[in-house]
Amino acid sequence: MQHFVNVILPLPIPKVFTYSITPSNCAEEHSGMIIMYPIGGQAPYLYQINGQQPQEITNDTGIFQNVEPGIYTIGLMDANGVI
């Protein structure tokens, strides 16, 4: 006799993030900070900013210090490679 079991696979949790910004002060141009906070997805995360610096900056903390004033593109990739 065969037995069957119903299995429900949940949809992945949508991956988004919030962020906070500390602006540079006038005395120190490179004193700003961007902190990213993931919501959903699968840890560990890889965070990235791209903007005023000549190349993109990536880390696994989500904290970017000594950021100069400007416009940045920020991104997040989770353990499943989902951006």
C-alpha positions in Angstrom: 0.0 0.0 0.0 1.3 3.4 -0.9 1.0 6.4 1.3 1.0 10.0 0.0 1.7 13.1 1.9 0.7 16.6 0.8 3.7 19.0 1.0 3.3 22.7 0.8 6.4 24.6 -0.4 6.1 28.3 0.6 7.0 31.0 -1.8 10.3 32.7 -1.0 10.0 35.7 1.2 10.4 38.8 -0.9 13.9 40.3 -0.3 14.0 43.9 0.3 16.1 46.2 2.6 15.9 49.4 4.4 18.8 51.7 5.0 20.0 54.6 7.1 22.3 57.4 6.1 24.6 59.6 8.2 25.7 62.6 6.1 29.3 63.7 5.9 30.0 66.7 8.1 31.5 69.9 6.6 34.9 69.4 8.3 35.5 65.9 7.0 34.2 65.3 3.5 34.6 61.5 3.7 32.8 61.0 7.0 29.4 59.8 5.8 27.9 56.3 6.5 25.3 54.1 4.9 23.9 51.1 6.8 21.7 48.5 5.1 19.2 46.3 6.9 17.9 43.2 5.0 14.3 42.1 5.2 13.6 38.6 3.9 15.8 36.5 1.7 18.3 34.0 3.1 21.4 34.9 5.2 24.3 35.4 4.8 24.0 38.6 2.7 26.4 40.5 0.5 25.9 44.2 0.3 27.2 46.6 -2.4 27.3 50.3 -3.1 28.4 52.0 -6.3 28.7 55.7 -6.7 31.3 58.3 -6.0 34.2 55.9 -5.5 35.9 54.7 -8.7 34.7 51.1 -8.2 31.9 49.4 -6.4 32.4 48.5 -2.7 31.1 45.1 -1.4 31.1 43.7 2.1 29.2 41.3 4.3 28.2 43.7 7.1 26.0 46.2 5.3 27.9 49.0 7.0 29.8 51.5 4.7 31.8 54.1 6.5 33.9 57.1 5.3 31.5 57.7 2.4 31.8 61.0 0.6 28.7 63.0 -0.4 27.1 61.9 -3.6 24.5 59.7 -5.3 24.9 55.9 -4.7 23.3 52.8 -6.1 22.9 50.2 -3.3 22.3 46.5 -3.6 21.9 43.3 -1.7 22.4 39.6 -2.6 21.3 36.8 -0.4 22.8 33.3 0.1 20.7 32.0 -2.8 22.3 34.5 -5.2 19.1 36.5 -5.5 19.6 40.2 -6.0 
